[in-house]
Amino acid sequence: MEQRAVDFLANVRRRRTVRDFSERPVPREIIEHCLQAAATAPNGANQQPWHFVVVSDPEIKRQIRAGAEEE
């Protein structure tokens, strides 16, 4: 168990923020599998109060980014 904790810490320390993304499209099936996994994440009272939206239109993505940056 201690070795797993040490390994986990090493992995966390190697992570980096990504600010440059590929233009290559992600297959819809991959996105759906990721969303299914995310929807199972535990939370308080097991309510899962979140909603997911997949946006593929570049203009809508730009508008979302601009709005987020204003916040």
N, C-alpha and C positions, 0 to 999 in steps of 0.2 A: 504494500500500500504506500509506503514511504517513497519507493522508487517511482511509482506512478505519479505521486504528488510532485516529485522533483522533475520528472519528464514534462508534466503539465506546465509547471512554472517556466521551464526552458522554452516550451512552445509559445507561451503567452509573451515572453520577453522578445521573441523573434518577430512577432506580428508587427505590421506597419500599416499606416493609413494609406489607402490608394486614392489618388486624385486624378489618375489618368486611366481612362477606361477604353477597352477595345471597341471598335465599331462593329465587330463581328456579331451577328444576331445570335441570341440564345434560343435553342429550340423550345417551343411552348411546353413540351412534355417535361423538360428539365425544370422550368419555372414552376409548373404545377406540383412536381415532386417536392421542391423546396418549400413551397407554400403549405403543402400538407404537413411537412415536418415542422414548420414554424407554428402552425395552428395547434400543435400538440404541446407546446411549451406550457409548463405549469404557471399558474398565477394565483393571486389571492382568491379564495373561495371557488377556484376552478371555473371562473366565469368566461374566460377568453373574450374580453370585450373589444377586441381589435377587428379591424376590417382590412383586407388587402385589395389593392387595385394594381393591375398590370398595365403599364403605359408603354406603348411602342411608338407612338407618334412623336417625332423629334421636336415639333413646335410645342406640343403640350408639355413635353419634358423641359423645354427651355422656360416656359411660363412657370412651371412648378419650381424650378431652380431659382428663377428671379424672385418669386414670392418668398421662398425660404430664405434667400439672402437678405431680403428686406426685413424679415423678422429678426 
